Amino acid sequence: MSEDSPATESLDCVGLYCPEPLFQARAAMDELEVGDVLEVLADDPAAEEDLTRFAKRTGHEVVSIEDLGTHKRFLIRKGR
């Protein structure tokens, strides 16, 4: 995790496929405090839709989605 990252926790899901990134993100979010940010790195094509839907359904906020070429970096702020 880079020093300028606002993430509280980082999850490397590169190489994992649906539904594993979603399961791991859900478990990690349960451990965070409201306002904390989870960074998820994933190369699963379904991850963007899965994580965005998960965040919306559970009251969290997708702060950013960054395409890094080989994978994407998601920042999700815990909402409740």
C-alpha positions in Angstrom: 0.0 0.0 0.0 1.4 3.4 -0.9 2.0 6.1 1.6 -0.4 8.5 -0.1 -3.2 5.9 0.1 -6.2 6.8 2.3 -6.8 3.1 2.9 -7.1 1.8 6.4 -6.8 -1.8 5.2 -5.6 -3.4 2.0 -6.9 -6.6 0.3 -5.0 -8.2 -2.6 -7.5 -10.3 -4.6 -5.4 -10.4 -7.8 -5.7 -13.9 -9.2 -9.0 -14.7 -7.4 -12.3 -15.0 -9.2 -15.9 -14.5 -8.4 -17.2 -14.7 -5.8 -13.9 -14.7 -3.7 -13.0 -11.0 -4.0 -16.6 -10.1 -2.9 -16.5 -12.6 0.1 -13.1 -11.3 1.2 -14.2 -7.6 0.9 -17.3 -8.3 2.9 -15.3 -10.0 5.7 -12.8 -7.2 5.7 -15.5 -4.5 5.9 -16.9 -6.2 8.9 -13.6 -5.6 10.7 -13.4 -1.9 9.9 -14.8 1.1 11.8 -17.3 3.5 10.1 -15.3 6.0 7.9 -12.4 3.6 7.4 -11.4 2.8 3.8 -10.7 -0.6 2.3 -8.4 -0.9 -0.7 -9.2 -3.9 -2.9 -6.9 -5.0 -5.7 -8.6 -7.3 -8.2 -8.3 -8.5 -11.7 -11.6 -10.4 -11.9 -13.7 -8.8 -14.6 -16.8 -9.2 -12.4 -15.2 -7.4 -9.4 -16.2 -3.9 -10.4 -19.9 -4.8 -10.7 -19.8 -7.1 -7.7 -18.1 -4.6 -5.4 -20.1 -1.6 -6.6 -23.4 -3.5 -6.0 -22.2 -4.7 -2.6 -21.2 -1.2 -1.5 -24.5 0.3 -2.6 -26.6 -2.5 -1.0 -24.7 -2.3 2.4 -24.5 1.5 2.7 -20.8 1.8 1.9 -19.3 4.3 -0.6 -17.0 3.4 -3.6 -14.5 6.3 -3.3 -12.6 5.4 -6.4 -12.0 2.8 -9.0 -8.6 3.0 -10.7 -7.6 0.9 -13.7 -4.0 -0.1 -13.3 -3.8 -2.1 -16.5 -3.4 -5.6 -15.2 -5.9 -5.1 -12.3 -8.1 -2.5 -10.7 -7.8 -0.7 -7.4 -11.0 -0.1 -5.5 -11.3 2.2 -2.5 -14.5 1.6 -0.5 -15.4 3.7 2.6 -17.4 2.0 5.3 -20.7 3.7 5.7 -22.3 2.0 8.7 
